[in-house]
Amino acid sequence: MTRILSTHKLHPRAAAMLAGAGELVVASALDPGTLATEARNADIVIVRAPLPPLLFEGATRLRAAIRHGAGLDMIPMEAATAAGVLVANVPAVNARSVAEHVMFAALALLRQFRVVDRDLRAKGWLAGREHANSNVELAGKTVGIVGLGAVGQAVGHIAAHGFDLNVVATTRSMQPAPDKVGFLSIDALVEQSDIIVLCCPLTPETRGLISRERIARMKPNALLINVSRGPVVDDDALIEALRERRIGGAALDVFSTQPLPSDHPYFSFDNVVITPHMAGITEESMVRMGVGAAGEALLVLAGKLPVNLRNPEVVGHYRRRFPADS
């Protein structure tokens, strides 16, 4: 019987799509050993947690690893390709959710939501209201977007058309600039932006992109919002800048170590908003990601290639493994 392993529970609509295709199983744990063991008899793996490379060594039936979302850093591409396994994702479907989170985070920092809420609850009305005079408007600020994929473009659209922000961006591709977005180098963007939003994928080139040197070039009141991946930022340098009050604050949804330890220094700052890697997770995006991943799984099980195949060089090897699909 066909077996579909998902690292997490899927939205009911996605699960219903797969009900007639085979047995849908949710992983009992997310440690490397458990995932590798439970994938041995799987035909499809739907991915919302990091997969260990060893998973692909023993999964002789595995046809595809399908990312429940866009980011591919959870799938060891070399191991999957070497094993003749298709890798697919569901791009762009959570871009609106992430972009809305970015604007929420910027407003929360500028309006000092954490300290206002804390002092209002603990000390009363006047204590909370004391912070009002130092709150800052969002309109008219310059937002710098690092990465103009689907998320970056969604952030730029909302920022320019919804909040009257000046939008600049840096990107690896030479695509035409979206409406009301200007291109800058990464260093110029860091120096000129009031709000820096990280939307780029984690690659060897972007690892450590927001370095100690670049953090030192940020404006004194600048905000850093990271909805990319934790390792894009030099944590030690950011913590130092926050302690020395050399930047205005940060909103962090992703971290080099996840889950973030409860004693991590980021928790000690009033001007840091922390969320547990949930910027792209809403009711609506979960439907879109789940349905998209299920649709790709059904294509593979029907002997077709996924629409969003990310390792096309594997197709020859894959066809040799499953000649009946050719």
C-alpha positions as CSV (number, residue, x, y, z in Angstrom):
1,M,0.0,0.0,0.0
2,T,1.2,3.5,-0.8
3,R,2.5,5.3,2.3
4,I,2.8,9.0,2.7
5,L,4.8,10.2,5.7
6,S,4.3,13.8,6.9
7,T,6.5,15.3,9.6
8,H,3.5,17.2,10.9
9,K,-0.2,17.0,10.9
10,L,-1.7,18.4,7.6
11,H,-4.7,20.7,7.3
12,P,-7.9,18.6,7.0
13,R,-8.4,19.7,3.4
14,A,-4.9,18.5,2.4
15,A,-5.4,15.2,4.3
16,A,-8.7,14.7,2.6
17,M,-7.0,15.0,-0.8
18,L,-4.6,12.3,0.1
19,A,-7.1,9.9,1.7
20,G,-7.7,7.9,-1.4
21,A,-4.0,7.8,-2.5
22,G,-2.7,5.7,0.4
23,E,-2.0,5.6,4.1
24,L,-1.2,9.0,5.5
25,V,1.1,8.8,8.6
26,V,2.3,11.6,10.8
27,A,5.9,11.1,12.2
28,S,5.9,10.1,15.8
29,A,8.9,12.2,16.6
30,L,11.2,14.6,14.7
31,D,14.6,13.4,15.7
32,P,16.9,12.1,12.9
33,G,16.7,8.5,13.9
34,T,12.9,8.4,14.1
35,L,12.4,10.2,10.8
36,A,14.9,7.9,9.0
37,T,13.2,4.8,10.5
38,E,9.7,5.8,9.7
39,A,10.6,6.9,6.1
40,R,12.0,3.5,5.2
41,N,8.6,2.3,3.8
42,A,7.4,5.7,2.7
43,D,6.7,6.6,-1.0
44,I,6.3,10.3,-0.2
45,V,7.6,12.5,2.6
46,I,5.9,15.8,3.2
47,V,8.4,18.1,5.0
48,R,7.9,20.7,7.7
49,A,11.0,19.7,9.8
50,P,14.6,19.2,8.9
51,L,15.3,15.8,7.2
52,P,18.6,14.0,8.0
53,P,20.7,12.9,5.0
54,L,20.7,9.4,6.4
55,L,16.9,9.2,5.7
56,F,17.6,8.9,2.0
57,E,20.1,6.1,2.4
58,G,17.5,3.6,3.7
59,A,14.3,4.8,2.0
60,T,14.4,2.6,-1.0
61,R,10.7,3.2,-1.9
62,L,10.9,7.0,-1.5
63,R,9.8,8.8,-4.6
64,A,9.7,12.4,-3.5
65,A,10.4,14.8,-0.6
66,I,7.8,17.6,-0.9
67,R,8.3,20.8,1.2
68,H,5.2,22.1,2.9
69,G,6.1,25.6,2.0
70,A,8.9,27.3,0.1
71,G,12.2,27.1,1.9
72,L,14.4,24.1,0.9
73,D,16.9,24.3,3.7
74,M,15.1,21.5,5.5
75,I,15.8,19.0,2.7
76,P,19.4,17.9,2.1
77,M,19.4,18.3,-1.6
78,E,22.6,16.5,-2.4
79,A,21.5,13.4,-0.4
80,A,18.1,13.4,-2.0
81,T,19.5,13.8,-5.5
82,A,22.1,11.1,-5.0
83,A,19.3,8.7,-3.9
84,G,17.2,9.5,-7.0
85,V,14.5,11.2,-5.0
86,L,12.5,14.1,-6.4
87,V,12.4,17.3,-4.4
88,A,9.5,19.8,-4.8
89,N,8.2,22.7,-2.8
90,V,5.1,25.0,-2.8
91,P,6.5,28.5,-3.4
92,A,4.8,31.8,-2.8
93,V,1.7,30.5,-1.0
94,N,2.6,32.0,2.4
95,A,4.0,35.3,1.1
96,R,1.0,37.4,2.2
97,S,1.0,35.9,5.7
98,V,4.7,36.7,6.1
99,A,4.4,40.2,4.7
100,E,1.5,41.0,7.1
101,H,3.7,39.7,10.0
102,V,6.5,42.0,8.9
103,M,4.2,45.0,9.1
104,F,2.8,43.9,12.5
105,A,6.4,43.5,13.8
106,A,7.5,46.9,12.6
107,L,4.5,48.6,14.2
108,A,5.0,46.6,17.5
109,L,8.5,47.9,17.7
110,L,7.8,51.5,16.7
111,R,4.8,51.7,19.1
112,Q,6.8,49.8,21.9
113,F,4.0,47.3,22.3
114,R,5.9,45.0,24.6
115,V,6.7,47.5,27.3
116,V,3.4,49.3,27.0
117,D,1.4,46.1,27.4
118,R,3.7,44.9,30.2
119,D,3.6,48.1,32.2
120,L,-0.2,48.6,31.7
121,R,-0.8,45.2,33.1
122,A,1.6,45.3,35.9
123,K,1.6,49.0,36.9
124,G,-1.6,50.5,35.6
125,W,-3.0,52.9,33.0
126,L,-0.6,55.8,33.6
127,A,2.5,53.6,33.5
128,G,1.5,52.2,30.2
129,R,0.6,55.6,28.8
130,E,4.0,57.1,29.7
131,H,5.6,55.4,26.7
132,A,3.2,57.1,24.2
133,N,5.3,60.3,23.7
134,S,8.3,58.3,22.3
135,N,6.2,56.1,20.0
136,V,7.1,56.6,16.3
137,E,5.0,56.6,13.1
138,L,5.7,54.1,10.4
139,A,4.7,56.3,7.4
140,G,7.5,58.0,5.5
141,K,10.2,55.6,6.7
142,T,12.6,53.8,4.4
143,V,12.2,50.0,4.4
144,G,15.0,48.0,2.9
145,I,14.1,44.5,1.7
146,V,16.9,41.9,1.3
147,G,15.6,39.4,-1.2
148,L,12.8,40.0,-3.8
149,G,11.2,36.7,-4.0
150,A,7.5,36.2,-3.4
151,V,7.8,37.3,0.3
152,G,10.0,40.3,-0.5
153,Q,7.7,41.5,-3.2
154,A,4.6,41.1,-1.0
155,V,6.4,43.2,1.8
156,G,7.3,45.8,-0.8
157,H,3.7,46.1,-2.1
158,I,2.1,46.4,1.4
159,A,4.9,48.8,2.5
160,A,4.6,51.1,-0.5
161,H,0.9,51.0,-1.2
162,G,-0.5,50.4,2.3
163,F,1.8,52.4,4.6
164,D,3.4,55.1,2.4
165,L,6.9,53.8,2.9
166,N,9.9,54.4,0.7
167,V,10.9,51.0,-0.5
168,V,14.4,49.9,-1.5
169,A,15.7,46.4,-2.1
170,T,18.7,44.3,-2.9
171,T,18.4,41.0,-4.8
172,R,20.6,38.4,-6.5
173,S,18.5,38.5,-9.7
174,M,18.5,41.3,-12.2
175,Q,14.7,41.3,-12.6
176,P,13.0,44.6,-13.2
177,A,12.1,46.5,-10.0
178,P,8.5,46.2,-8.9
179,D,6.4,49.4,-8.8
180,K,7.7,51.9,-6.2
181,V,10.8,49.8,-5.4
182,G,14.3,51.1,-5.9
183,F,17.4,48.8,-6.1
184,L,20.5,49.4,-3.9
185,S,23.6,47.4,-3.0
186,I,23.4,45.5,0.3
187,D,25.8,48.0,1.9
188,A,23.9,51.1,0.8
189,L,20.6,49.5,1.8
190,V,21.9,48.8,5.3
191,E,23.1,52.4,5.7
192,Q,20.0,54.1,4.4
193,S,17.1,52.0,5.7
194,D,15.1,52.7,8.8
195,I,13.7,49.2,8.7
196,I,15.7,46.3,7.3
197,V,13.6,43.2,6.3
198,L,15.4,39.9,5.6
199,C,13.5,37.8,3.1
200,C,16.3,36.0,1.4
201,P,16.8,32.2,1.3
202,L,19.6,30.7,3.3
203,T,22.4,29.9,0.9
204,P,26.2,29.8,1.2
205,E,26.2,33.4,0.0
206,T,23.6,34.7,2.5
207,R,24.9,32.9,5.5
208,G,26.2,35.6,7.8
209,L,25.1,38.3,5.3
210,I,24.1,40.6,8.1
211,S,27.6,40.6,9.6
212,R,29.2,42.6,12.4
213,E,30.4,45.1,9.9
214,R,27.0,45.6,8.3
215,I,25.2,45.9,11.7
216,A,27.7,48.6,12.6
217,R,26.6,50.6,9.6
218,M,22.9,50.6,10.5
219,K,21.2,53.8,11.5
220,P,21.1,54.3,15.3
221,N,17.3,53.9,15.4
222,A,17.1,51.3,12.6
223,L,15.1,48.1,13.1
224,L,16.0,44.6,11.8
225,I,13.3,42.2,11.0
226,N,14.3,38.6,10.1
227,V,11.7,36.4,8.5
228,S,14.4,34.6,6.4
229,R,16.6,32.1,8.3
230,G,18.5,32.6,11.5
231,P,22.0,32.0,10.2
232,V,21.6,35.0,7.8
233,V,22.4,37.2,10.9
234,D,25.5,37.2,13.1
235,D,23.8,36.7,16.4
236,D,26.7,37.7,18.6
237,A,27.1,41.0,16.7
238,L,23.3,41.7,16.9
239,I,23.2,41.0,20.6
240,E,26.1,43.3,21.2
241,A,24.5,46.1,19.2
242,L,21.2,45.7,21.1
243,R,23.1,45.8,24.5
244,E,24.9,48.9,23.5
245,R,21.8,50.5,22.1
246,R,23.4,51.1,18.7
247,I,20.2,50.1,16.8
248,G,16.6,50.7,17.5
249,G,15.5,47.1,17.9
250,A,14.8,43.8,16.2
251,A,11.9,41.5,15.4
252,L,13.1,37.9,15.0
253,D,11.0,35.0,13.8
254,V,13.8,32.6,12.9
255,F,17.0,31.6,14.7
256,S,20.2,29.7,14.3
257,T,19.1,27.3,17.0
258,Q,15.4,26.3,17.0
259,P,13.6,26.0,19.4
260,L,15.3,29.1,20.9
261,P,16.6,28.3,24.4
262,S,14.6,30.0,27.1
263,D,17.7,31.6,28.6
264,H,18.8,33.1,25.2
265,P,19.9,36.8,25.5
266,Y,17.3,37.9,22.9
267,F,14.6,37.4,25.6
268,S,16.2,40.0,27.8
269,F,15.6,43.0,25.5
270,D,12.5,45.1,25.7
271,N,13.1,46.3,22.1
272,V,13.1,42.8,20.6
273,V,10.0,41.0,19.4
274,I,10.4,37.2,19.3
275,T,8.1,34.8,17.6
276,P,8.6,31.0,17.2
277,H,9.0,30.7,13.4
278,M,5.4,31.4,12.7
279,A,5.4,34.4,10.4
280,G,4.1,32.4,7.5
281,I,1.6,30.3,9.4
282,T,-2.0,31.4,9.3
283,E,-5.2,29.5,8.7
284,E,-5.2,30.6,5.1
285,S,-1.6,29.8,4.4
286,M,-1.8,26.4,6.0
287,V,-4.6,25.5,3.6
288,R,-2.6,26.8,0.6
289,M,0.6,25.0,1.7
290,G,-1.1,21.8,2.6
291,V,-3.2,21.6,-0.5
292,G,-0.2,22.5,-2.7
293,A,2.0,19.8,-1.1
294,A,-0.8,17.2,-1.4
295,G,-1.3,18.2,-5.1
296,E,2.4,17.6,-5.8
297,A,2.3,14.3,-4.0
298,L,-0.7,13.1,-6.1
299,L,1.2,14.0,-9.3
300,V,4.2,12.0,-8.3
301,L,2.0,9.0,-7.3
302,A,0.3,9.2,-10.7
303,G,3.6,8.8,-12.4
304,K,4.1,12.4,-13.2
305,L,6.8,15.0,-12.2
306,P,5.8,17.7,-9.7
307,V,5.1,21.1,-11.0
308,N,7.7,22.7,-8.7
309,L,10.5,20.2,-9.1
310,R,13.7,21.7,-7.6
311,N,16.3,19.1,-8.6
312,P,15.5,18.4,-12.3
313,E,18.9,16.8,-12.7
314,V,17.6,13.8,-10.8
315,V,15.0,12.8,-13.3
316,G,17.1,10.3,-15.2
317,H,18.1,8.5,-12.0
318,Y,14.5,8.7,-10.8
319,R,13.2,7.1,-14.0
320,R,15.7,4.3,-13.6
321,R,14.4,3.6,-10.1
322,F,10.8,3.7,-11.2
323,P,10.7,2.6,-14.9
324,A,7.0,2.1,-14.9
325,D,6.5,5.8,-14.5
326,S,8.5,6.5,-17.8
